Amino acid sequence: MDAEHEKTGYEHITPLTAEALAVLEEARGMGRGKKNGPVLPSSRDATRCANRVSAFLWWKKAQTLSGLEPKPGRGWHSLRRKFATDLMDLPLKVLCELGGWKSPQTVLRCYQQADAGQLRTALESRPRDRT
């Protein structure tokens, strides 16, 4: 099963931090007065979610405004990879629940990415035979 279809039909609830809730409430307040409207509304119809093209264009604009150099593979989905990598020290079951992944194999295969610092730390913390 590929990562795209791995989440089909899998409903889960992820708790929000107080910080995330405040940001979402602020985003809703910036909308067109729809308390229960989408956080990222369509520019044509505020009662509907923005489409993929709009989200892609917003990402490109944010990337440009932030001064980030465009890189292949960087986009909205890269935030899920960062989330999974940043929380690599959590038990895998907990991470899967937080991120909405049905299968731990998907997290390990597609999302978590060890960096050089983590690898170095792991090597330096290994038990050594002092003979």
N, C-alpha and C positions, 0 to 999 in steps of 0.2 A: 504494500500500500504506500503510495507516495505522500509526501507531506501535504500537498494541496487537498487530497481527499481524506486524509487522516482525521480531520476535524469535522467532516460532514456528519450531521446528525448527532453531534456530541455537545450537549448543553451542559454548561457548568456555571457556577457563580464564583466570582473572584471578589474577595473583600477589598474595599478601597481604604487607602490611608487617608488621614485627615487632610493632608496636603493635596492629594489627588482629587478629593471631593471639593475642596476649595477652588481648584483650577477648573474643574468641570462646571461648578456653579458660576464662576466668573465668565466662562465661555458661553454658557446659556444666557447670562445677563447681557451679553454683547449681541445676542441674536435679535430677532424681530418680535420680541414679546411673547414667544411661545415657550411657556414654562416647561412643557414636556416635549419640546421639539428636539430635533437632532443637534448634537454638539457641533457637527460639521454639516450645516445645511446646504442644500443646493442653492446656487445663486439665482436660479429661476423660480424655485418653489421652496420656501422656508420650512414647509411641513415634510419635505422629503430630504433624505440624505444626499450629500454630494456624491457624484459618480467618480469612478476610478480616474478618469482623465483630469477632472478638477483636482483631485487629491495629488495626482502626479505633478501637475503644474504648480500647486501650492508648495510641494516638496522642493521642486526645482528653484522656485523663488526664494524659499527659506534658505536653501543651500547657498544661493548667490548672495543674499543679504548677510549671511553669517560669514562669508568669505571662505567657505569650505571648497576645496578643489573637488570637482566632480570625479567620482570613482565608480567603476562598474560594480553593480551589486548593492550600492548604497541607496536606500529608499526606505519607505515606511516599514518594510519587512525587516530591514536591518535592525530596527529597534527591538524586535522580538529576539534576534540573535544576541544583541547586547544584554537584554534582560536575562536570558538563559545563561549567558556567560558570567554576568555580574553575580548571579545567584548560584554559581556552580557549587558552593560549599553547603548548600541546603540538601537535605535528603531528596533524592530524585522524585519520590512520590509527592512530596510537598511542592516541588518546582512544577511538576506536571499539572497539579491541581491549580496552582496560581496562574500558570500560563495557558491553561486550557488544552494541554496536549493529552490525547488519549493514550499514546504509547510512549514509554520512556525511550524506546529505540529511535523515535523521531527526534527527540531532544538530543540524544547522543550523536546521531548521524548528521543532522542538519543544522542544529542550533548552537550547541556549546562549542566554543573554540578556545583551547588553551593558548595562553600567550607565553612568551619567553620568560617573563618574570615568574609565572606560576610554575613552569617547568624547572627553573633554577631553584626556586624555593623548595619544591618537592625533592629535588636531588640533594640539596643541602640539609634537609631535615631527616634524611634516611638514616637508619641505624648503621653505625660503622663498627666493624670488628677492630679492636685496638690491640692487635697482637704484634 
